[in-house]
Amino acid sequence: MATRTRGSERATTEAERVLDLLNSLGSTTFRQLLWQRASELDLTYAQSQVLFYVADHPHAHMGDVAKAFGVTLPAVTHIVDRLEQKAFLVRRDHPVDRRIYVLDLTRAGKALVEELQAMRLRGMEGVLERMSVHDRRRVVAGLEALVDAASSESDGTAKPARSRRAR
């Protein structure tokens, strides 16, 4: 049985703290308001995330959506079925390969994504206004470092940690 070193214990503690903080952020008031609006439309979290994805990736393939969220194609099919029923999304045959479906937002889907995005933006602006300029900059720098590290880890180019304080 392997014993943990102090460094690995510290890394585990830090990882747990970061996950706790991200989970806390996810349940803040501005996010609750967003999902309150979504629930009025009987829109699940997964459905809203697919809408945001398709808004950012017009003509997305169903397989791309499944891959982006790490779910099966049948799971995406179920979500897309519901979004089509609600007239937020359309599924069309691929122009060259009829085995592939492409997804696009309807006019109502685009309007909903814009509304939900505006709500998210207003909520975050409200949060940031309660912070000092210095703290806001630190948050942005820290989140950029977290995203950089996560991205390099996922694409196999992981690099040793570096300090961003010099920026």
C-alpha positions as CSV (number, residue, x, y, z in Angstrom):
1,M,0.0,0.0,0.0
2,A,1.5,3.3,-1.1
3,T,1.9,6.1,1.4
4,R,1.0,9.7,0.6
5,T,3.6,12.4,0.7
6,R,2.8,15.8,2.1
7,G,2.9,17.2,-1.4
8,S,0.2,14.8,-2.7
9,E,-1.9,15.3,0.4
10,R,-1.7,19.1,-0.2
11,A,-2.6,18.6,-3.9
12,T,-5.6,16.5,-2.9
13,T,-6.7,19.1,-0.3
14,E,-6.4,21.8,-2.9
15,A,-8.2,19.8,-5.5
16,E,-11.1,19.2,-3.0
17,R,-11.2,22.9,-2.2
18,V,-11.3,24.0,-5.8
19,L,-14.1,21.5,-6.5
20,D,-16.0,22.7,-3.5
21,L,-15.6,26.3,-4.6
22,L,-16.7,25.6,-8.2
23,N,-19.8,23.7,-6.8
24,S,-20.6,26.6,-4.5
25,L,-20.3,29.0,-7.4
26,G,-22.7,26.8,-9.5
27,S,-25.4,27.1,-6.9
28,T,-25.3,30.9,-6.4
29,T,-28.3,33.1,-6.7
30,F,-27.7,34.3,-10.3
31,R,-27.5,30.8,-11.5
32,Q,-30.6,29.9,-9.6
33,L,-32.5,32.7,-11.4
34,L,-31.3,31.4,-14.7
35,W,-32.6,27.9,-14.0
36,Q,-35.8,29.3,-12.5
37,R,-36.5,30.7,-16.0
38,A,-35.4,27.5,-17.6
39,S,-37.8,25.5,-15.4
40,E,-40.7,27.7,-16.4
41,L,-40.1,26.4,-19.9
42,D,-39.7,22.8,-18.6
43,L,-36.1,23.0,-19.8
44,T,-33.6,20.7,-18.1
45,Y,-30.0,21.6,-17.4
46,A,-28.8,19.2,-20.1
47,Q,-31.2,20.6,-22.6
48,S,-30.0,24.2,-21.9
49,Q,-26.4,23.1,-22.3
50,V,-27.1,21.5,-25.7
51,L,-28.8,24.8,-26.7
52,F,-25.7,26.8,-25.7
53,Y,-23.5,24.3,-27.5
54,V,-25.5,24.5,-30.7
55,A,-25.5,28.3,-30.5
56,D,-21.7,28.3,-30.4
57,H,-21.4,25.5,-33.0
58,P,-24.1,26.0,-35.8
59,H,-24.7,22.9,-37.9
60,A,-23.2,20.7,-35.1
61,H,-23.4,17.0,-35.7
62,M,-25.2,15.0,-33.1
63,G,-22.0,13.0,-32.5
64,D,-20.1,16.2,-31.8
65,V,-22.6,17.1,-29.1
66,A,-22.3,13.6,-27.6
67,K,-18.5,13.9,-27.6
68,A,-18.5,17.4,-26.1
69,F,-20.6,16.3,-23.1
70,G,-19.1,12.8,-22.8
71,V,-22.5,11.1,-23.3
72,T,-23.9,8.5,-25.6
73,L,-25.5,9.3,-28.9
74,P,-28.9,7.9,-27.6
75,A,-28.7,10.3,-24.7
76,V,-28.2,13.2,-27.1
77,T,-31.0,11.9,-29.3
78,H,-33.4,12.0,-26.4
79,I,-32.4,15.6,-25.5
80,V,-32.7,16.7,-29.1
81,D,-36.1,15.0,-29.4
82,R,-37.3,17.1,-26.5
83,L,-35.8,20.3,-27.8
84,E,-37.4,19.7,-31.2
85,Q,-40.8,19.2,-29.5
86,K,-40.3,22.5,-27.8
87,A,-39.5,24.1,-31.1
88,F,-36.0,25.3,-29.9
89,L,-33.9,23.2,-32.2
90,V,-34.2,21.5,-35.6
91,R,-32.4,18.4,-36.8
92,R,-31.7,18.0,-40.5
93,D,-30.0,15.5,-42.6
94,H,-26.4,16.2,-43.4
95,P,-26.1,17.5,-47.0
96,V,-23.6,14.8,-48.0
97,D,-24.0,12.0,-45.5
98,R,-27.6,11.1,-44.6
99,R,-26.4,9.0,-41.7
100,I,-25.4,12.2,-39.9
101,Y,-27.8,14.8,-38.5
102,V,-26.9,18.4,-38.1
103,L,-28.5,20.6,-35.5
104,D,-29.5,24.3,-35.6
105,L,-31.4,26.6,-33.3
106,T,-34.8,27.8,-34.4
107,R,-35.7,31.5,-34.1
108,A,-37.2,30.7,-30.7
109,G,-34.1,28.7,-29.6
110,K,-31.8,31.6,-30.6
111,A,-34.0,34.1,-28.6
112,L,-34.0,31.8,-25.6
113,V,-30.2,31.3,-25.7
114,E,-29.8,35.1,-25.9
115,E,-32.2,35.6,-22.9
116,L,-30.5,33.0,-20.8
117,Q,-27.0,34.3,-21.7
118,A,-28.1,37.9,-20.8
119,M,-29.3,36.6,-17.5
120,R,-26.0,34.8,-16.8
121,L,-24.1,38.0,-17.8
122,R,-26.1,40.3,-15.6
123,G,-25.7,37.8,-12.7
124,M,-22.0,37.7,-13.1
125,E,-21.7,41.4,-13.5
126,G,-23.6,41.8,-10.2
127,V,-21.2,39.4,-8.5
128,L,-18.1,41.1,-9.9
129,E,-19.4,44.6,-8.9
130,R,-19.2,43.5,-5.3
131,M,-15.5,42.7,-5.6
132,S,-12.5,45.0,-5.8
133,V,-10.7,45.5,-9.1
134,H,-7.7,43.7,-7.6
135,D,-9.8,40.7,-6.6
136,R,-11.5,40.6,-10.0
137,R,-8.1,40.5,-11.8
138,R,-6.9,37.8,-9.5
139,V,-10.0,35.7,-10.2
140,V,-9.6,36.1,-14.0
141,A,-5.9,35.2,-13.8
142,G,-6.6,32.2,-11.6
143,L,-9.4,30.9,-13.8
144,E,-7.2,31.4,-16.9
145,A,-4.4,29.4,-15.2
146,L,-6.9,26.7,-14.3
147,V,-8.3,26.5,-17.8
148,D,-4.8,26.5,-19.3
149,A,-3.7,23.6,-17.0
150,A,-6.9,21.7,-17.7
151,S,-6.6,22.2,-21.5
152,S,-2.9,21.2,-21.6
153,E,-3.7,18.1,-19.5
154,S,-6.5,17.0,-21.8
155,D,-4.5,17.5,-25.0
156,G,-1.4,15.8,-23.7
157,T,0.8,18.8,-23.5
158,A,0.8,19.1,-19.7
159,K,3.5,21.5,-18.5
160,P,4.9,22.1,-15.1
161,A,3.0,24.7,-13.1
162,R,4.1,28.3,-13.5
163,S,3.4,31.3,-11.5
164,R,1.2,34.1,-13.1
165,R,2.2,36.7,-10.5
166,A,4.7,38.3,-12.8
167,R,2.0,39.4,-15.2
